[in-house]
Each structure stands twice: as structure tokens, then as C-alpha cells.
């Protein structure tokens, strides 16, 4: 039984190898064909079968030859999809945008512009990385909606814009938190954290995280004041109080209220100490004179 099973495995592997060899030989014959129509028809068949690597290789070679022909339009559209289907989203974005700009009256133009935006969406990184591509994707979807407001893709495009903006929101908020965690390593991260939370406030005014961000900004400002030079401490502790007053006015029942009050209490003590210290300095100066 074992010998029979082993023989069957060997036969299967040999068959698969011969099939692959035959397939490769056939593809090479098509590539070397002098008749571009043979290559074009084969490229379309490969594409329809889902063999995007071979289809893409043939379309890549054919596109310069097909300029000015009826087949050129479909070849370029399918070529862009070949990149997309293989996960090469930067290339597919470029090809779809190029297609739309060249064939803006084509039956495929609307889909091409949507796929340009969708390719950018697929290339959008996780929130721990730079979000330049996310901004590009949002702008691309907005461009699509502006150009084709009644498109069947408009609803998906709007949904993806919301999803991408949520990612930018999470990135902006996490940036403030990251700087706060790093304050123990470098003093200037406290200032960076304050700035990050202020940017978040401005950029995402309707965010559900606004309350938490406002509290963390108070925290960051307190750390900034605490680690500042003596000459800047008074101004920066006073800013803690200003931020707190704005916070309780907007969120009088906040779950962060007790923690904010503790920070304010400490800030007031620090200000009183600074005031007393300044009096001693002034008295010493007067006595010296």
C-alpha cells in the first residue's frame, strides 16, 4: 500500500511538472509571436482566467505597439488591473490615473478614477506610520465624488473617506499620547505633546476623543511647566489654569475632572511657591542695594 501511494505521489508530481513546463513553453511561444494580435488575444484570455502575471507581462509589451488602435484602451485598462490584482497598488494607482487622464470619455473612465483612489486606499499604511498616502487617498476619493457625484461607486467612496479620516484622527491622537510617554526621556517632548493635542483640537473638532485630548493637554502643559526653567514656569503654570478653566466650562461632568483638579491644585501650589521665591529675591536685591 505504501509503495502504491508513493508511486501515485511521484506520478502526480511529474504530471504537474510537465503541465507547468508545457504552460511555460506555450507562454514563451506567445511572447515571441510576431503577430501582436496573437499576443493581445492571449493577454485578454490570461486576464479573464485570473493569470494577472502573464496578462500583465503581455500588456506591458503590447501597449507601445497598440497606440492609436481600438485595442489600446482595453489593454491599458486591463494592465492597470493586473497591477492591482497582484497587490502592486502604487503602480496600479499610477496606471489607472494615467488611463483616466488619457481616455476621460471612455466607458471605463469612471471606474478607472475610482480604482485610482481605491489603489491609494489599499496603499494607506497603519496608523503607526506616516499618513501621507492616507491624505492622498482621501483627496483622490473626493476628486472622484466631485467628478462623478451620481456614480454607483460614490457611496463606497464616501464610506472610505470616513474610514480614512478616522485613521488620521487616531494617528493624531496617538501622537500626543506617544509624546507624553516619552517625556521621561526628553523634556522637550512635553511641548511636542501640547502642540500635538492642540493640532488634534483644531483638525478634528467633532471627534469623540476631544474631551480626553483636552485633559491630556492639561497634563502635558503641567509637565512642561514642571520641567521648565524658572523664568518660564510662572507663565506655563498659569496656562495650566487657563486650560483647566476652558476644560470645565466645556466638560463640567467629565470623568477626568478629579484628575484635572489635582493637577490644578499642584499648579496653584507651585505658583504660590514661585511668588514667595520672587519676593525673597526682590527683598535680597533691595537689601543689597
Secondary structure, 3 states (H helix, E strand, C coil): CHHHHHHHHHHHHHHHHHHHHHHHHHHHHHHCCCCHHHHHHHHHHHHHHCCHHHHHHHHHHHCCCCCCCCHHHHHHHHHHHHHHHCCCHHHHHHHHHHHHHHCCCCCCHHHHHHHHHHHHHHCCCCCCCCCHHHHHHHHHHHHHHHHCCCCCCHHHHHHHHHHHHHHHHHHHHHHHHHHHHHCCCCCHHHHHHHHHHHHHHHHCCCCCCHHHHHHHHHHHHHHHHHCCCHHHHHHHHHHHHHHHHHHHHHCCCCCCHHHHHHHHHHHHHHHHHHHHHHHHHHHHHHHHC
